[in-house]
Amino acid sequence: MIRVVLPAHLRTLARVSGEVQLDVDGPITQASVLDALENRYPVLRGAIRDHVTKQRRAFVRFFACEEDLSHESPDAQLPEAVANGTEPFMVVGAIAGGCRVNPVGRA
């Protein structure tokens, strides 16, 4: 059983609370976990990765075992702790932004 943690907005979209538990066939990779997730919750298709290319969306990151796996190959095996259910695979919404600076130095 693979454990998946979704950010709040995706949990709301999928109408789930807490972790999602999935059965994944074959090797445990980002692609196979996301395929299983999207098959079980079709409303998530396109929210985490592009419909056609299956590329990760720009403001979505993947973590497991305290490592950022966002730039790893989707077909690379996930850590054993994820495969055996000890650790979750985490989908995290990234935040971008900054500070608004007034050109004349006033806030």
C-alpha positions as CSV (number, residue, x, y, z in Angstrom):
1,M,0.0,0.0,0.0
2,I,1.4,3.4,-1.1
3,R,0.6,6.4,1.1
4,V,0.2,9.7,-0.7
5,V,-0.2,13.1,1.0
6,L,-1.9,15.8,-1.0
7,P,-2.0,19.5,-0.4
8,A,-5.3,20.8,1.0
9,H,-6.7,22.2,-2.3
10,L,-6.2,18.8,-4.0
11,R,-7.7,17.0,-1.1
12,T,-10.7,19.3,-1.4
13,L,-10.9,18.7,-5.2
14,A,-10.7,14.9,-4.7
15,R,-13.1,15.0,-1.7
16,V,-10.7,13.2,0.6
17,S,-9.3,13.9,4.0
18,G,-6.0,12.9,5.3
19,E,-3.6,10.5,3.4
20,V,-4.7,8.6,0.4
21,Q,-3.7,4.9,0.2
22,L,-3.2,3.3,-3.1
23,D,-2.4,-0.1,-4.5
24,V,0.2,0.3,-7.3
25,D,1.0,-2.4,-9.8
26,G,4.5,-2.9,-11.0
27,P,7.6,-0.8,-10.0
28,I,6.9,2.0,-7.6
29,T,7.8,5.2,-9.5
30,Q,6.4,8.7,-9.6
31,A,4.6,7.9,-12.8
32,S,3.0,4.7,-11.5
33,V,1.9,6.3,-8.2
34,L,0.4,9.3,-10.1
35,D,-1.2,7.0,-12.6
36,A,-2.9,5.1,-9.8
37,L,-3.9,8.4,-8.1
38,E,-5.4,9.8,-11.2
39,N,-7.2,6.5,-12.0
40,R,-8.8,6.5,-8.5
41,Y,-9.5,10.2,-8.5
42,P,-10.1,11.3,-12.1
43,V,-10.8,14.8,-11.0
44,L,-7.1,15.2,-10.3
45,R,-6.1,14.6,-13.9
46,G,-4.4,17.7,-15.1
47,A,-4.1,19.2,-11.7
48,I,-0.7,17.6,-10.8
49,R,0.7,17.0,-14.3
50,D,-0.2,17.9,-17.8
51,H,-3.0,15.9,-19.5
52,V,-1.0,15.1,-22.6
53,T,2.7,15.3,-21.8
54,K,2.4,13.9,-18.2
55,Q,4.9,16.6,-17.2
56,R,4.8,17.9,-13.6
57,R,3.0,21.2,-13.3
58,A,5.3,24.1,-12.6
59,F,4.1,24.8,-9.0
60,V,3.9,21.2,-7.9
61,R,6.8,19.4,-6.1
62,F,7.2,15.8,-5.0
63,F,8.9,14.8,-1.8
64,A,9.7,11.5,-0.1
65,C,12.0,10.6,2.8
66,E,12.9,14.3,3.2
67,E,14.2,14.5,-0.3
68,D,12.9,16.7,-3.2
69,L,12.2,14.3,-6.0
70,S,10.6,16.9,-8.3
71,H,13.4,16.8,-10.9
72,E,14.0,13.1,-10.8
73,S,12.8,11.0,-13.8
74,P,9.1,10.0,-13.5
75,D,10.2,6.4,-14.1
76,A,12.9,6.3,-11.4
77,Q,12.1,4.0,-8.5
78,L,10.9,5.7,-5.4
79,P,12.7,5.0,-2.1
80,E,12.0,1.6,-0.5
81,A,10.4,3.3,2.5
82,V,7.7,4.7,0.1
83,A,7.3,1.3,-1.7
84,N,6.8,-0.5,1.6
85,G,4.4,2.1,3.1
86,T,6.7,3.3,5.9
87,E,7.0,6.8,4.4
88,P,4.5,8.8,2.3
89,F,4.9,10.2,-1.2
90,M,4.1,13.9,-0.8
91,V,2.6,16.2,-3.5
92,V,3.3,19.7,-2.4
93,G,2.1,23.0,-3.9
94,A,5.0,25.4,-4.4
95,I,4.7,29.0,-3.6
96,A,6.2,31.8,-5.6
97,G,6.2,35.5,-5.0
98,G,8.1,38.1,-3.3
99,C,8.0,41.5,-1.8
100,R,6.3,44.4,-3.4
101,V,8.7,47.3,-3.5
102,N,7.5,50.9,-4.0
103,P,9.9,52.5,-6.5
104,V,10.2,55.6,-4.3
105,G,11.0,53.6,-1.2
106,R,7.6,53.8,0.5
107,A,5.8,50.7,1.6
